[in-house]
Amino acid sequence: MYNVKGRYALMAVFVISALVCLFYMQYQLAAISALMLAFVIWSHFKNSSILLASKTFKDGDYEKTSRILAEVTNPDRLARNRRGYYEFMMASIALKNEDFEKAEYHFQIASRFPLGGQSDKSYVLIHLANLALRKNDKVRTLAYTARAMELAHTERAKEIINKIEKEANSLPTN
């Protein structure tokens, strides 16, 4: 759970330790250092700083979270279970900044990846329904709420879905 600079420093330590072990002909230790280096490199591409960002996101520090998420150079390389959280956090930050197009884009991507559970997925769909409602798109709003209702387990989520459906039904049909 390091940021990019921390992982690079850790990689440098493993490279140096492998070289020192090779210099002293300690081939088993050099192999272990190389193995640990390979693990850190793999973790750098598959997990990146998502756990670190999620901790700051839960604390409500969205500015720091966005700085940490900016370290992810290519989100397509993230592991499936990390990509959903990445997109959810990016969407929530965009929503907080009132960038609704970007928020919808990231929520749509987040809906395709696994999150914590069905309840989390239902909240992503609730956000998408709310954004569609903001655009006065009755068809998409009702589609998102129908899917969210299937996944919702809490009374709060069901209550929110019912409110959105009520507002969507009051919209004129396009």
N, C-alpha and C positions, 0 to 999 in steps of 0.2 A: 504494500500500500504506500508506494512512494510516488512522488511526482517525477517528471521527466528527468530533471537534474539529478535527483536521488538515484534513479535507475541507471543513469549514465555513470555516476560515481561508483555504484555497485558493480557495474560491468567492468570498469577500469580496475577495481580491486581484484576481481576474479582473473582478469587477464594478467595483471602483475603477479598475483600469487601463482598462477599456472607457469609463468615464465621463471619465477624463482624456483619453483619445484622442479622444473625441467633442468635448470642450471645445476641444482644439487642432485640430479638424477633420481628424484622421487616421482616416478612415473604414475603411480597410483594416485597420489595427491594431485598431480597435474591433471589427471583424467577427471577427478572429482571436481576440481576447479572449472575445468572445461564444461562439465555437465551442469554445474551451477550457473555458469555463464549462459549456456544454451537455455536453461530454464528462465533466467531473467529476460533474455531476448524474446523468448516465446511469450512470456507474461507481458512484456512491453507492447507487443502487437495485439494480443488477444484480450487483455484486461485493461491495459492502459491505466488511467487515473480515475476510473469510474467509481471505485469504492471511496476514494478520497473525496471526490465530488459529491457523492451521495451523502456523506457525513456533513459537509458544509450546506448541502441542500436541505437536509432535515433540520439544521440549525437556523435556516432562514437567511443565510448569507448568500444571496443570489449573485452578487457581484463576484465574489470569490469563486463560486461554483462555475460561473461562466468563464472565468479565467482558467480554471482547471480543465474544463471541458474543451477550451480552445487548444489545449495541448494535444488533443486527439487529432492527428493529421488526416487519418483515413478511417472514418467510422465503419466502412464496409469490412475492414479486417477484424473488427471486434467479434468476440464470441457472441453467439445468439443471445445468451442470457444477459450479457452486458449491453448489447445494442439496444434492447428495449428500454433499459434504464437511461441510457444516454439520450435516446430520442425523447423520452418522457421528460427528463430534466430540461432539455433544450426547448421543448414545447412549453413547459411551464414558465420558463424564464421569458420566452417570447410573449406569452400571454400576459405576464406581469408587466412587460414593457409595452403592451398594447400593440404588438406587431401580430395581428390576427392571421395574416396570410402565412407567415412563417410558423406560427403556432399550429395552424391546421396541417401544414406540410409535415411537421415533426410528429404530431399526434397520429396522422395517418400511417406514418412509418412505424411508430411505436405500437400501433394496433396489430401489426403483422408479426411482432416478436413476443416471446414469452416475458411476462412480468412476474411479480410476486405471486399472483393467483388470479382467479376469476374475478374477484372483487376489484382488484387493481385494473384489470382489463375493462371492467364495466365503467370505471371512472374515466378511462381514456375515451370510451365511446360516448359517455355523457358530455365530456368536453367537446368532442366532435359534433354531437347533436346541438350543443349550445352555440357553437360557431356557425353551424348550418342555419340555425334559427336566426342568428344575427344577420345572415344574408337573405333571410326570408325564403329559404329553400325548404318548403314543407315536406317534399318527398324524401329528401335526404335526412331531414330531422327525424321523421317518423321511422325511417329505416334504421338509423343509429339507435333510437330509443328502444325499438323492438329488440334489437340485438343486445343492448345493454340490460334490458329487463330480464333476458334469459340468463345473464351472467351475474346479476345483482343478488347479493345475499343479505345485505343490511337494509334495515328499514329506511335509513337516511338516503341511501342510493335510490331505493324505490320511490321515495317521496320526491326526490329531485327529478327523476324520470317522469313521474306523473305530472309535475308542474310544467316540464318542457313539452310533454305531449299535449297538455291543455292549451298552452300558448301556440303550439304548432297547428292544432286543429282550428284555432281562431284565425289563422292566416288564410288568405284567398288561395285557391288552387291555381298553380301556374299553368 
